[in-house]
Every structure is written in structure tokens, then in C-alpha cells.
């Protein structure tokens, strides 16, 4: 009888043939050399993603007809069972086996814990508007602080058995973002950033793709709050964040009001902030329009 795997890694993938290439040899390495159980959950794929995954030594392939990231996560979790610690990895990121191992090692504790790596955005080739939008996360202190204290938006996250016991399943309803849901399940002192674990994240290839993704995030966050209100009121965020109620002018003044936000009024700070606020306003408007029409944001 073989020894149990010391960790599990779940990678949901939808039509990732042009992006998953750099990750596959890393998944193979952690499966073969570290003994991790690695499951690549292909959901609704009609390209070469499944074939590429099946050609990767050590990787288990779960092929699902339904194109749904949360459904893929739930089905993969049923497959791996009680193999912990567990990481959830986006298929288009770039990382290395040592970074994955460090995340897993940080989860080898008895108390509930959730971890994430340090991310770096791959700016090369992205349109200037997309680069400016993501640059805000580096140059504005309030944005850096938000990222520092949250698991969502880092594209790799994980937990141990005690942490996974904090929720039943990933909600498959609507546009709920799985990493935002995961983040809400943990208290601030249970979230750990592993500073010597690194991941590189490709940016949207067009401004339209960025706005489409932002629209889905806004709609998904509204749906998540509604889901939490109906099912897990104990995990609703405290109503203390005023940013959602600020106008664009108020936001700019807030960002320029002192040490909590702007480092300075230099173009390297102002331009990313204006790009971010422009995208936020457009995405919010589009998400509201879709809600009124009873439609879901297109994520494909």
C-alpha cells in the first residue's frame, strides 16, 4: 500500500493551451519529486489543454464537460479527498517547485491557516491602460495594504485540513469568484503571506479583456455578499469600508489626502490611479446593466 501524498494541488483549467505550458513541468516536478497529488481539472475545454495535461508525467487529469471554475474545484476536491495541505493554483501562472513547497510547508500546522505567495505581474506585451491599472497595486499604499491582508487576487492560495473545515464547498452559483469566497472564510490572523514563495501573473491581453474581468468581479462580489447573507452571515465583511460609496472625485481626493494612500502626485502614481478608477467606474456601470437585464458577465 502506497504512502499517502503529503499534499494536494488543484489546478482548474479552461482552454489554457496557450498559457499553461510554463506551469506543466512544475506540476510534474512536485508530483514526481515531492510526492504531491496534482489534479488538473479541465472544465469545458475544447482546445489542446486536456492533451497537454495528459502528456505531463505525474499529473492526474479530471475532464469535465461543464465550463465552471468552482465546479471544477469541487469535483477535484472530491477526487483528492482528505489529502492536505492543499493548494489551488490558476493555470496561467508561472512559478517553481520550491515556491509551491514553501506554501505547503507553511500549512503544516494544527490550527486553521490559509496562505498565498508574493505575486509579480508580467507587464511586457500588455496595453498601456492594463499596465497602468495593475501598477496601482504597487504605487498606492492603500492598494498595497489591501493586497497584503487578503488572499484573493494572488492567483495561488491554499489551506490545511483545519482551514478547509471552515466551509463545505465552493459556491457554484452565478459569478461568485472562488478566491474571494475563500478569502472570506478566514480571519485576518489566519491568513499568512509566504514571502519566499513567488508567482508571476500574466496580464489581460487587451483593455476590453480587463474590463470584462472587472465586470465579472463586481457582479461576483455582489452575488457573494448575497450568498453570505443567506448562508454564512458569520462571514459577511464588516460594513466599515467607505471606498464603495465614494464618487470618483472623492476617491481621488481621498487618495491624495495623506500618508494612507498617495506617495506623491507624481505621474507614476496619478496615472495608475486614474486608470484604475476609470476601469472601476466602467466595470461597475456594466455590472449594474447586466444585473438589470438579468444577465451574467461573460468570463470566457
N, C-alpha and C positions, 0 to 999 in steps of 0.2 A: 504494500500500500504506500503510495507516494506521500511525501510530507506536504502539509497544507501550504499554499502560497502565502508568503509573508505580507502581501499587499495586492490590491487590485487597482487597475487603471481602466477607466471607461472613456472611450472617445466616440462621441456621436458624430456622424458624417453625412452630409447631404451634397452629392455632386461636387466632390472636392478633388477631382483628378488633377487639376492644375495647381492645387495648393498643398496637398497632403504629402507630397514627395519628401520634403525635408524631415518630416516627423516620423515616417515609417521606419527608417533604420534605427532611430532612437527607441521606438516602441519594441522593436525586435531585440535590441540590446538589453532593455530592462526585463524583458520576458525570459531571454535565454541565460543572461549572466546573473541577474538578481533574483530570478525565480518569481517575478511578479506575474499575476494573471492579468493579461491585457485583452480587452474586448473592444473591437471596433464595431460600433453599432451603425451600420449603413441603413439609413431610412429614406425610402423613396428614390434611391439613386438610379439614374438611367444612363450614367456615363461609365467610365472605367474604374471608379472608386472601388467597387467590390473586387474586381480582378486584381487591382494593385494590392489591396489588403490581403487577399488570399495568397498572393505571391510573397508575402512578408513572413519569414520564419518566426514562429513563436506566438503570432497574433491570432486570436480567435475572432472569427467574423460572424456577426449576427446580421442577417439580411432581413429587413423589414419592408413591407410594401408601403406603409403609411409614412408620409413625409412629416415627421414631427420630432423635434429635438427632445422634448420632455418625455414623449412616448418611448423614444429610443433609450433614454436614460433609465426609465422604469423597467423596460424589458431587459436591458443589460444587467441591471441590479438583480433582477430575478435569476439571471443566469449565474452570476458570480456568488450569490448567496451571502454567507457571513464572512467573506474574506476581507479583512480590514488590516491596516488602514486603507482608505480608498481615495483615489484622485479622479477628478473629472477634467478632461483636457479637450479644448477646442481643436478641431482637426487641422486648422490652418496655421497654427503657431509653430515657432521654431524654438527648440530647447535642447537640452542634453541629458544624458542618463544621470549624471551627478546631481543636476538640479532636481530631477524627479526623486532621486534617492533622498536628498536632503529634506524635501517636503514630507516624504513618508516617515523619515526618522523623527521629524518634529511632531508627528502624530502618535508616536509610541508612548503615550501617557494614559493614565486611567480616567482622568476627568475629561468631560466634553471639550473638544478643541477643533477649530477649523483653521486652515492655513491657506496662504496664497503666496506666489513668488513676487519678485520685482520685475515689472514689465518695462520693455523699451519698444517704442513704436518705430516701424520701418518706414521712414519718411520718403525714401527715394522712389520716384515714379508717381507719387500721389499728386493730385492737383493742388495748387497753392491754397485754395479755400479749405481743403481737407487737412493739409498740413497746419494751417493756422488754427483750425478748430482743435486739433489734438495738442498743439503746442500750449494751449491754455493750461493743460493739466500739469505742465512743468513750470510755467512762469507766474501763475497766480497762486499765492499761498493758500487761499481758502479752497481752491480746487485740489491742490496737493494734499491738504489736510483731509478732505473728504475721501480721496483715494486711499490715503494711509489707513483710515479707520473702517474701510469697507472691503468686502470680498468680491462684490460684483464689479465687472469691468476689467478684471485682471486675466480672464480667459483660461486660467487654470486655478482650481480650488480643490480642497479635499477635507476629509474629516476622518475620525476614528469611530469605533463601534459606539462609544458613549455619545458622541456627537450625532451620529446617524440616527440614534434612537429618539432624537428630538422631533422627528417628523415621520409621517407614514410613507408618503410618496410625493414625487414632483407633480404638481397640478398640471393636467393636460388641457385644461380649458383655455380657449381663446389665445391671446398673445402674451400670456404671463411668461416673463423671462426667467429661465431656470436659475441663473446666478443671483438675480435679485431676490427670488424666493429663498434660496439657500442662505443668502446673507441675513435675511430677516429672522431666520431660525436661531441665530446665535447672539448671545450677549456680547457687549464690547470686550469684556475681559476674556472671552473665549476665542477671539479672533487673533491670529498670530501671523505677522509678515515674516517670511523666511528670507532674510536679506542676502544670503549667499546662494539663493536659488533664482535663476533668471529665465525669462521667456521673452522672445521677440514676437511682436504682433504686427502683421501686415495691415495697412490702412485700406479703407474703401477706395476702389479704383476711380470713382467719379464722384462729383458733388451730389449728383442725383442719388447714388447709392448711399451716401452718407445721410441724406435727408430721409430716404426710405427707412434706413435703420433707426434713425432718431424718432421717426413717426411711430414705428413699432414699439420702441422703448416707452414712449409716452403713453400709448394706448395700453401697453402691457402693465405699466406701473399703476394706472387707474384700475385695471382689472385685478391686479394683485391686491391692492388695498381693499377692493370689494370682496375678494375671496377671503382675505384675512378677517374682515369684519364678519363674514358669515361662518367661517370655520375655525379661525385661530385668533380670536380677539387679543389673546395674550401677547401676540407677536406684532400687533399694529404699532407703527412708529409713533413716538410721542409728537403731538402737534406743536412743535417748537420751531420748526424751520420756516422762516418767513420768505425764503427766496422764491417759493412757488407763487407768492401773492404780489411780488414786486413787478412794476412795469419795467420796460426796457430802460427808461431814463433813471428810475430809482435804482435799478441794478447797476448801471454804470456809475452813478454817484456812490452807491454802496461799495463797489469795487475800488473806488478811488479815495475812500474815506479814511484810510489809515493802514496800520500795520497788519490788520487781519486779512488784507487782500492784496492790493497792488503793491509791488515792489517799487514801481515808479510809473510815470506817464511816458516812458519810452515807447517807441513804435513796437518794439519786440514784446511789449506787454499789452498795449492797447489794441493792436490789430488782432491778435488771437482772441481777445475778449469780445471784440465786435463780431468776429466770425462766429464765435460760439453762441452769442446772443441772437444773431441773425438766424442761425440754424435752429436754435431752440424755439424762437417765435414761429418760424415757418412750420416746423415739425408739430408744435402744439396746435396750430391752426388746422393742419391737415388731419391730425388725430381726432380733433373735435368734429371735423367734417365727416370723417369716416364713421364715428360713433353715431352722429345724427342720421346717417344713411344706413345704419345697421350693418356696416361692412368691417372687415378685418384688414389690417395693414398687410401689404404684400412683402414677405420676407425673402422670397426666392430670387 
